[in-house]
Amino acid sequence: MIVAFSVQPTGDPSDPALVRGLVAGTDSAGVHDAVAAAVRVVRESGLPNRTSSMFTEIEGDWDEVMDVVRRATAAAGRYGSRVSLVLKADIRPGHEGQLDAKIDRLETAVSHLDDQG
C-alpha cells in the first residue's frame, strides 16, 4: 500500500523545550520543524518514501506503514497541543514498488499524449 499523509500541529508545543518567542497570535513552533520531525521518522523507517511540498508518501504493508504514520504524528505532536492528520491510502495487495511505478506510468502516458500533438 501507499499512504500519503500530512501532519499539522497547532497551539503551543506540548514539549516546553520547543517553545520559542514569536509574534503574538502565532504558534510558538514552526510547522516546518514539526514536519521535519515527522519526515525524519519516515526516512529512518527504511520504507520507500518521498516528500513533496504538501504530503509525505510511504510504501509498505498495512502494519508497518500505519506504525510509521503513528510515530511520525507523535513526533510532530511535540510541536503543538493538537495535531491534524490528513491521510490518503492506495491499498493494492500484492503490488510493491508502486511509489515509483505509478509515476513512471503517468510519465509514459503524458509522453504519448505529447507525441499525438
C-alpha positions in Angstrom: 0.0 0.0 0.0 1.0 3.6 -0.5 -0.1 6.2 2.1 0.1 9.9 1.5 -0.1 11.9 4.7 0.4 15.3 6.2 0.5 16.5 9.8 0.0 20.0 11.2 0.3 20.8 14.8 -1.4 23.8 16.3 -1.2 25.6 19.6 1.7 25.7 22.0 4.2 22.9 21.9 3.5 20.0 24.3 7.2 19.8 24.8 8.3 23.1 26.6 11.8 22.7 25.2 10.4 23.6 21.8 8.7 26.9 22.8 10.3 30.0 21.2 9.1 33.5 21.1 7.2 34.7 18.0 4.8 37.4 17.1 1.6 37.4 19.2 -1.1 35.2 17.8 1.3 32.8 16.0 2.1 29.3 17.1 5.4 29.1 19.1 7.0 26.5 17.0 7.1 26.5 13.2 5.2 23.9 11.2 8.3 23.2 9.2 10.0 22.0 12.4 7.2 19.6 13.1 7.2 18.3 9.5 10.9 17.8 9.7 10.5 15.7 12.8 7.8 13.6 11.1 9.9 13.2 7.9 12.8 12.1 10.0 10.7 9.2 11.4 9.6 8.2 7.9 13.1 8.3 6.5 14.6 6.3 9.4 11.9 3.6 8.9 13.7 2.4 5.8 10.5 2.1 3.8 10.3 3.7 0.3 9.2 7.3 0.7 9.2 10.7 -0.8 8.2 14.1 0.5 6.7 17.0 -1.6 5.6 20.4 -0.6 2.2 19.1 0.7 2.5 15.4 1.6 4.8 12.6 2.5 4.3 9.3 0.7 5.3 6.0 2.2 5.0 2.4 0.8 4.8 -0.9 2.6 2.4 -3.3 4.2 -0.5 -2.0 6.3 1.0 -2.6 9.8 4.4 -1.1 9.0 3.1 1.9 7.2 0.5 2.7 9.8 3.1 2.3 12.6 5.4 4.8 10.8 2.4 7.2 10.4 1.6 6.9 14.1 5.2 7.5 15.1 5.6 10.4 12.7 2.3 12.0 14.0 3.6 11.7 17.6 6.9 13.3 16.6 5.0 16.2 15.0 2.7 16.4 18.0 5.5 17.5 20.3 5.3 20.9 18.4 1.7 21.6 19.3 -1.1 20.9 21.7 -3.2 19.4 18.9 -2.3 17.7 15.6 -4.3 17.5 12.4 -3.6 14.4 10.3 -4.7 14.1 6.6 -4.2 10.6 5.2 -5.0 9.0 1.8 -4.2 5.4 1.1 -3.9 3.3 -2.1 -4.4 -0.3 -0.9 -3.4 -2.7 -3.6 -2.4 -6.1 -2.1 0.3 -8.0 -4.0 1.9 -4.9 -5.5 5.2 -3.5 -4.5 7.4 -0.7 -5.9 4.3 1.3 -6.9 5.7 4.6 -5.4 7.9 4.9 -8.5 5.9 2.7 -10.9 2.8 4.9 -10.8 4.9 7.9 -11.7 6.6 6.0 -14.5 3.2 5.0 -15.9 2.0 8.6 -15.7 5.1 10.0 -17.5 4.7 7.4 -20.2 1.0 8.4 -20.7 2.0 12.1 -20.8 4.7 11.4 -23.4 2.2 9.5 -25.6 -0.1 12.5 -25.5 2.7 14.8 -26.4 3.6 12.6 -29.4 0.0 12.8 -30.6 0.3 16.6 -30.6 
